[in-house]
Amino acid sequence: MQVYVCIKHVPDTAANINVVAPAGFDESVKFVVNPYDEYGLEEAIQIVTKAGDGEVVVVTVGKESALSTIRTALAVGATRGILVKTDAQFLDSALTSRVLQKVIQQDGTPDLVFTGKQSVDSEGMQTPYRLAAAFDMPVVTEVVGVELGEGSAMLERETGGGVREVLEVKLPCVIGATKGLNEPRYPKLPDILKAKKKEVKQVDIADLGLEDTSGNSEIIELTKIPERSGATMLEGSPREASEKLVAILKAEKMI
């Protein structure tokens, strides 16, 4: 069984992002595996382990620094990795999906393709759909349960409001994982050392043979959200508090 997991090299959600150019930020912050992708990676490892045969191949598109994210994935159990190198700080989902599809197609024949339901940096939530369209595969996202059968998979997904639905899809397919699918494992020191010896293939984006390596969108400007001011406690009866609130809103020219 050959399972591919598309992972993204993203800034840690706890990092303090500093905008240093109209459309750039200080990249010296800590980067990690996109958290939603971790659920897809864990599920892929469990599936191949249960099958007793096969490999888990992690694929990412990014700068050479993204090697650290691939090594992390290898340390928790992925078999090998592929890095498509680009100097671009931002790739939209249209280009990203074409790149992922092309490099996976050149590498092997996927039985399953996992992604996260979204990335925590751009939060476009389009890549799984575009990737499935490029492969002509069915796709299900927000997946919290996977049960493989003969030539098909039963996928349980969240639809919001505590409601879940179960879908049966033919294999191969693209699965967008989310929190609740499993509990991702953490790498141990011996596994981190072993991961340094695992294969990581590096491919320049220009060498994939794509007719067009430009996306459909670009970042024009990044703006840091201003810090929230302190809260004001309004005391008194409900009527008195309401009158004070109206006075504040008028003073701030919000009404």
N, C-alpha and C positions, 0 to 999 in steps of 0.2 A: 504493500500500500504506500502510495506517495501522497503526502499531505503537505501543502504549502501554507505558510502563515505569513501574511503581509503585516509587517510591524513598522511603526514610525518612531523616529528619533525626535523627541519633543522636550521642551523645557519642563523641569520639575514644577508641578503646580504650586509648590511652596516657594519657588524662586521669586526674587524681586526683579522684575523685568524693567530694564532701563532702555528707553527709546534713544538711539544715538544718531538717527538720520530720519528723514521724512518717512521712509518705509523700512527701516531696519532697527535692530535692537542689539544690545550687548550680548554676544553669544558666549561669554565666559561663564555664564551661569551653569548650574548642574543640569544635564540632560539625562533622560530616562526612557525606558520603553513606554510607549503610550499605554496608560493603564488599561483601557478596554482591550487592547491587543493582547495583554497578558492572559486574559481569559480564553481567547482563541488559541494561544500558544499552549496553555495548560491542557485544554481539551484535545488538541492535536497529539500531544505527547501521550496522554492517557489512551487515546484510540489506537495509536501505533503500538504502544506497550501491550495492550490487550490483544491486538491482532497477532503479536509475536513476530511480526515481520514488517519491514517497510522503513520509511525514513520521514523525518520532519524537517522540511527545508524552510528557513526563514528568509524573507526577501524584504529589503528596504531600499528606498530611494533617498539619497541625501549626500551631504559632504563626507569627506573621509573620516571626520569625527564620529560619524554614525557607526563606525566599526565597534565602538564601545557598546552600543546598544545591541548589535548582533552578537558580540561576545557574551553579553548578559543572557541572551536567549539560548546560546549554546551551553552556557553553564547550568541552566535549569533543565536541559535535556534535548534540545534540538540537535539534529544530526549534523547539519552543515548550513552555511549561510551564503547569500548572494547580496552584494552591495552594488547598486547602480549609482555611479558617482556623477554628481552635478555640483557646480559651484553656486547654483541659484539658492537663495534663501527661502524662496516660496515657489512651490509648484501647485497649480490648481488641480482639482480632482480629475478634470478631463485629461490632462497630460499624465498625471500620476497613474491613472487606471490603464492608459495605453502602454506606459512603460512597464508596469507590473505584468500586464497580460503578455507583452512581447517577450520579456525575459523568462517568464515561467514557461511559455510555449517553447522557447529555444532550449530550455533546460530539461524538460521532461513532460510527463503526462499526468496531470493532477487527478487524483481520485476525490479530493476535497480541497477547498481553498477557504481558509479562515482569515477574517479581518476583525478589527474591533468595530463596534457599531458607529463610532466616530472617533476623531482625534480631539484631544483636549486643548490643542492650540488654535487651529482654525475652525473646528467644529462645523465643517461643511456638510457632513453626513451624506455625501454623494458617492464616495469612492467604491463602496461595496456594490452599489447598483450599476455604476459605470463599468466596473470590472466584470461583473456578471454579463452585462450586455456585450462587452468585447469578446468574451468567451462563448456567448450564446448559451449560458447556463442559468438555471433558476437561482434565485437569491432570496434569503430570508434574514432579516436583521432583528435586533433586540432579542436574540436567542438565549434562553436560559435552560434549555434541555435538548440533548442530542441522543438519539437512539438509532443506530445504523442497522439496516436490514439488507436483504439481497437486492442490490441495485437501487435502493431507495433509502431515505432517511426520514424519521419522524422528528420534527423540530417543534419544540415548545417555545413560544415567544410572548413577551409582555406587550400588551396593547394600550396600557394606561388605566388608571383608576382601579388597579388591583385585578384587572381582567387579563386572562391568558388564553391563547388559542394554540391548537396543535395542527401542524401542516405536514403533509407527506409530500416530499419532493424527490425527483429522480436524481441519481448520482451520475456524474459529478455535479456539485453545486457550490455556491459561495455562501458562507455563513458569517453573519455579522454578530459577534459575541458581545455580551454585556455582563454586568455584575449579577451574580446569582447563578451563573452557569457552573462554576466550580470555585475552588479556593486555590489561586495560583501559589506555586511553591517558591521558596527563596533559594538562591544558589548557596551551596556550601563551599568552603575553601578548597577542598580537593577537586570539586567539580569546576571551580573557577580556573584552577591550574590546568586541568585537562582541556578546558575550552580553548586555551591558547594554541593547542595543537590541532584543533578541528579545522576542517577546510572552510575557507571563506573566499569565494570567487568575487573578484572586483571587475566590473564592466563599466566603461564610460558610456554615458547616455548617448553620445554621438555615434557609438559603434553598434547600436541596436538595429540600425537600418530603418528607423522610423522616417516617414516622409516629412513629418512636421514635428518639431520639438518645442513649439510654442504653445502656450495654453490659451484658454478662452478669457482668462481674467488675470489681473495683477493687483498688487497692493499699492495704492497711491500714497497712503499716509497712515502711520500708526499714531494713535493718541492714547496716552495713559489716562485711565479713569481717575479723576481727582479723589482725594481722600474724603470720606464722609465727615461732616462736622459732628460735634457732640450733640447728643439728644437734649431736648429741653423738656423738663417735667412740668406739666401744667397742673397746679393744685387748685383745690376749691370744689364747689359743687359741679355737676355736669353742665349746668348753664354757664357758670363762671368760667369753666375750662373751655367751653365752646366759644365764648366771647373772646377769650384770650387767643385762641387758635385763629379766629377770624382776623383779629388785629395783627397777628404775626404774618399771616398770609397776605394781608393788604400791604403791610410794610415791605414785604419781600416782592411785592407786585406780582404775586402768583394768582390773585383773583381781582 
